[in-house]
Protein backbone atom coordinates (compact mmCIF):
# COMPACT_ATOMS: atom_id res chain seq x y z
CA UNK A 1 0.00 0.00 0.00
CA UNK A 2 1.44 3.37 -1.00
CA UNK A 3 1.68 6.35 1.31
CA UNK A 4 -1.23 8.00 -0.47
CA UNK A 5 -3.42 4.89 -0.25
CA UNK A 6 -2.71 4.59 3.47
CA UNK A 7 -3.55 8.24 4.11
CA UNK A 8 -6.69 7.94 1.99
CA UNK A 9 -7.86 4.89 3.96
CA UNK A 10 -7.17 6.66 7.26
CA UNK A 11 -9.09 9.71 6.05
CA UNK A 12 -12.04 7.57 4.96
CA UNK A 13 -12.15 5.91 8.39
CA UNK A 14 -12.04 9.32 10.08
CA UNK A 15 -14.93 10.57 7.93
CA UNK A 16 -16.96 7.47 8.78
CA UNK A 17 -16.34 8.00 12.49
CA UNK A 18 -17.26 11.69 12.17
CA UNK A 19 -20.54 10.66 10.53
CA UNK A 20 -21.23 8.32 13.46
CA UNK A 21 -20.61 11.18 15.88
CA UNK A 22 -22.96 13.48 13.95
CA UNK A 23 -25.72 10.85 14.03
CA UNK A 24 -25.25 10.30 17.75
CA UNK A 25 -25.26 14.05 18.39
CA UNK A 26 -28.52 14.40 16.46
CA UNK A 27 -30.10 11.50 18.36
CA UNK A 28 -28.79 12.25 21.84
CA UNK A 29 -29.09 16.02 21.76
CA UNK A 30 -26.59 18.59 22.95
CA UNK A 31 -24.87 16.60 25.70
CA UNK A 32 -21.49 18.17 26.54
CA UNK A 33 -19.69 14.84 26.21
CA UNK A 34 -21.20 14.03 22.82
CA UNK A 35 -20.62 17.58 21.57
CA UNK A 36 -16.98 17.54 22.70
CA UNK A 37 -16.43 14.19 21.00
CA UNK A 38 -17.98 15.51 17.80
CA UNK A 39 -15.71 18.57 17.86
CA UNK A 40 -12.64 16.43 18.47
CA UNK A 41 -13.51 14.08 15.61
CA UNK A 42 -14.09 17.06 13.32
CA UNK A 43 -10.67 18.51 14.17
CA UNK A 44 -9.00 15.14 13.61
CA UNK A 45 -10.78 14.63 10.27
CA UNK A 46 -9.92 18.16 9.15
CA UNK A 47 -6.24 17.59 9.93
CA UNK A 48 -6.24 14.28 8.05
CA UNK A 49 -7.85 15.97 5.06
CA UNK A 50 -4.88 18.32 4.80
CA UNK A 51 -2.36 15.50 5.19
CA UNK A 52 -4.15 13.41 2.56
CA UNK A 53 -4.31 16.35 0.16
CA UNK A 54 -0.59 16.99 0.65
CA UNK A 55 0.23 13.33 -0.04
CA UNK A 56 -1.89 13.45 -3.19
CA UNK A 57 -0.18 16.62 -4.42
CA UNK A 58 3.26 15.18 -3.63
CA UNK A 59 2.47 12.04 -5.64
CA UNK A 60 0.95 14.07 -8.48
CA UNK A 61 4.08 16.24 -8.57
CA UNK A 62 6.25 13.13 -8.84
CA UNK A 63 4.17 11.93 -11.79
CA UNK A 64 4.56 15.29 -13.52
CA UNK A 65 8.32 15.23 -13.00
CA UNK A 66 8.50 11.85 -14.77
CA UNK A 67 6.83 13.25 -17.90
N, C-alpha and C positions, 0 to 999 in steps of 0.2 A: 504494500500500500504506500503510495507516494505521500509526501508531506501535505500536499493540497487535499488529497482524498481523506487523510486522517483529520485534518482541520474541518473539512466539509462535514464529515460524519459527526464530529464533536459538536459543530454548530447545529446540525439537524437535531441531535439529541437535546441540546439546550433549548431550541425552539419548541420541541415537543413538551419538555418539562415546563416551559413558560406557559404554554397553552393549558396544561393541567392546572397550574396555579391560577390562571385567569378564571377557569371554570369553577374552581373551588371558591375563589373570591366572590364570584357571582352567586354561588349557591349559599355560602356561609354568611355573606354580608361583610361588613367592614370591621371584622375582628382585627385588633392590632397585630396579632401574631401572623395571621394570614396575609394582611396587607404588607407587613415587613418582609415576609417570605417572597411575595410577588415582586416587590421592589428589588430585592436582592437577585432574584432570578432574571429580572429585566436587565439589571446592570451587568450581570454575568453574560447574558446573551448578547447584549450590545457590544461588550468587549470582544467576544468571540467573533462577532460579525466583522469587526475591524481586522482582526488577525487573519480571518479567512479571506477577506478581500485582499489583504497584503500578500498572502501566499499565492492567490490567484494572479495578481499583477506581477509578482516575481516570476512565476512560471510562464506567464504570457510574454514577459520581457525576454526570458531565455529563448523562447520559441522564435521571437522576432530576430534575435541576434544570430540564430542559426540560418536565417534566410539569406 
